[in-house]
Amino acid sequence: MISLVPLVVLIPLASAAIALSIPGRRRAQQLITVTALVLVTALAALFMWVVDTQGTLVMQVGGWAAPFGISLVVDRLSALMLLVSAVVLLGVLLFSLGQGLADGDEETPVSIYYPTYLVLGAGVCNAFIAGDLFNLYVGFEILLVASYVLITLGGTGQRIRAGVTYVVVSLVSSVLFLAAIALVYAATGTINMAHLAVRIAELPGNIQLLLNLALLIAFGIKAAVFPLAFWLPDSYPTAPAPVTAVFAGLLTKVGVYAIIRSQTLLFPHSNVNTLLLVIASLTLVVGILGAVSQLDIKRLLSFTLVSHIGYLIFGIGMASEAGFTATIYYIAHHIIVQTTLFLAVGLIERHGGTTSLMSLGGMLKSAPIIAVLFFIPMLNLGGIPPFSGFIGKLGLFNAAAQLATPGAYWLMGVGALVSLLTLYALARVWSLAFWRSRAAAMSEPSAPVPATTEAMVLQGREAAMLEQLHDAPDAQPLQQQRATPGLMLGATIGMVAVSVALTIFAGPLYGYSTRAGAELTSPDALIERVLDVASLPGGSGTTSLAEEYDAYAGIGGE
Amino acid sequence: MNAVTLIHPLKAVVSAPATGTMPLVLILAMSALYAVGVYLLLDRSLTRVLLGFLLVGNATNLLLFLTSGAFGSAPIVGEDGVETMSDPLPQAFILTSIVITFAVSAFMLALIYRSWNLAREDEDELVDDDEDIDVGQSEALTTSEVTEEDVEETPEFPSEGEEDEEEVTIPEFTEVLDFGLGPVSFDADFGAGSGARDSNDRSARDGHNGQNGPAEGGSA
């Protein structure tokens, strides 16, 4: 079982290599990609079951003992993240297959798209199973380099411009991460996370704080928390719809995952929790205010993405078992729902020819299925009771009530407000794109020219508000309206079904999250598991390693 | 705890190799690289941003190297005693990071080249604006000078490869040519050739302009 762990990285990487070597054969590439991701999904589901019943899986790559070799660790949190990511990757892949088949792959240069997508998946999986900081860095780099290619796909002027922002910001965050690793190594002499957990605790408090902040800044840029999030709404919306969907779902969450790991395993007694709570509230508020003022659905959703990262940081900042539990459930919910919403917007863009709210209208009649596919995740993200968004937020507020500090209560208030504002922002999309009659939309020009203010006033308060809004600076021109292929629709329906399943199976999933949260708050078991020499495969290797330890112990004494 | 007893001997080795002093020169070099790199990263020009990234990346590599403490012998088992070896781990990090930096710089270069191409395409479009066309139609002399430059550039595009560029740029050139030279010199020399065959037509024009341009310029 343990030897299966690296497969979640190896299968996508090997498949990417194979797919890259047969550039002309699109069918074969698609088959390889789908097969690889189905395998990864199955493996992740298997891991989740095994980890939950038999405990954490630790693989020491090459049989080298923990602090020397590379450890791959799958605990409950990793397994859940792997499964959710694999499902999202698969769902979005099917969506892009549908789009590619319908458009003759005009937007996605065939020979590059599928291999790069697989490499992205490999990077995400590698980050989730990394047992040491440097491997986490490598995982980040794999997924980032793949994302550079995906975000500039096609190389149009708009995408290059957005891509430059994204690439430069990511490069800076990577350099900061690497520098932080250097500092951590200088202070402790190890980068194995389980080993670090022991070593960092022995360091003086101020050095701990320095290391913690260095890592937090690097992860914060990737997770897009408030002061470090301005790159996101500028770069994500310009990519092709499926790419935006998978970025929105996964990439920022890898950053959040890294923050969870560093706050629970490396710095369990850190004193940045108040800072995290402040950042969380600012991320929540600033993000959602950005969303409310947008006219382009993709940009609007990008801002809600930033905003809802605040909920996750909120849970981490509380640093209690209930807080981590709620965060874990919320991550799973948010990855699925945000991706689903972006896929639905992809359908809207196809059907309506644009994502600008100024020109969309009457889609409830013309495309009732898309309307339903947007409506369900919209309520879900806004936190309307039966759905998983409500359950996640309830868990967070519950944890805050248990903590009962002024900061926690303040964040409960902010969280509730932001939840309402999310619903408001999305309801505006709903009323403009779906409820408004097509004629009302057509009476407005696609650009907000003052000359047509009269026409807008007729629409009452909504129009008065629209006047103050600006179209997205890079708003795409009205495209040709195209038929929606069945596969795209099917993939979106599948993702909506998964998001609803998070609600239906909320009991078992929340139970699992609780166990994962408990695991995070008491990391001793994980540390012992990773550093345990006796559990190494191969008896002969064990003895020789033990001898090496003795040899080193002799030197250390000098 | 089992884990703690196990770690202690290791800790003594890995975190306490600082028997010598840290090389001051490397620290100064690292600081200089960081300073210059950050300065360049803040520039508007993408090429400078790339250079800045390379410098900052190298500075970080030096930082990683400095974490291994004092210099030692090459970390190869059997070459020298364990006591005098330098710490191999930072060197492994640096190698990985160099490879990653290399790949990313290659991508950045491609990105910069693409954005430069796009910027140049924008400039090409400016040639087609209304005023230019007016000027072109009013004076044959000016037009021929403009088209001469364009025609000189045309051979570059097919040889550089990308199909979409070919599709975009060449029709533009023919448009410019149509506005300017069509009525002026076309009928005189190639009246017979300007029939229905389009591809012939275009190559004939191109060849004609290339020859005729300098002559007209010279007459001025």
HADDOCK unambig.tbl for C-alpha pairs under 7 A between the chains (distance, minus, plus):
assign (segid A and resid 157 and name CA) (segid B and resid 118 and name CA) 6.33 0.50 0.50
assign (segid A and resid 160 and name CA) (segid B and resid 115 and name CA) 6.50 0.50 0.50
assign (segid A and resid 175 and name CA) (segid B and resid 57 and name CA) 6.37 0.50 0.50
assign (segid A and resid 179 and name CA) (segid B and resid 60 and name CA) 5.74 0.50 0.50
assign (segid A and resid 182 and name CA) (segid B and resid 63 and name CA) 6.58 0.50 0.50
assign (segid A and resid 182 and name CA) (segid B and resid 64 and name CA) 5.00 0.50 0.50
assign (segid A and resid 182 and name CA) (segid B and resid 67 and name CA) 6.53 0.50 0.50
assign (segid A and resid 185 and name CA) (segid B and resid 67 and name CA) 6.79 0.50 0.50
assign (segid A and resid 186 and name CA) (segid B and resid 67 and name CA) 4.76 0.50 0.50
assign (segid A and resid 188 and name CA) (segid B and resid 15 and name CA) 6.16 0.50 0.50
assign (segid A and resid 189 and name CA) (segid B and resid 14 and name CA) 5.38 0.50 0.50
assign (segid A and resid 189 and name CA) (segid B and resid 15 and name CA) 4.58 0.50 0.50
assign (segid A and resid 528 and name CA) (segid B and resid 2 and name CA) 7.00 0.50 0.50
assign (segid A and resid 528 and name CA) (segid B and resid 3 and name CA) 5.39 0.50 0.50
assign (segid A and resid 531 and name CA) (segid B and resid 3 and name CA) 6.14 0.50 0.50
assign (segid A and resid 532 and name CA) (segid B and resid 3 and name CA) 6.86 0.50 0.50
assign (segid A and resid 549 and name CA) (segid B and resid 9 and name CA) 6.96 0.50 0.50
assign (segid A and resid 552 and name CA) (segid B and resid 9 and name CA) 6.42 0.50 0.50
assign (segid A and resid 552 and name CA) (segid B and resid 10 and name CA) 6.52 0.50 0.50
assign (segid A and resid 552 and name CA) (segid B and resid 13 and name CA) 6.49 0.50 0.50
assign (segid A and resid 553 and name CA) (segid B and resid 9 and name CA) 4.44 0.50 0.50
assign (segid A and resid 553 and name CA) (segid B and resid 10 and name CA) 6.73 0.50 0.50
assign (segid A and resid 555 and name CA) (segid B and resid 13 and name CA) 6.87 0.50 0.50
assign (segid A and resid 556 and name CA) (segid B and resid 9 and name CA) 6.28 0.50 0.50
assign (segid A and resid 556 and name CA) (segid B and resid 12 and name CA) 4.66 0.50 0.50
assign (segid A and resid 556 and name CA) (segid B and resid 13 and name CA) 5.08 0.50 0.50
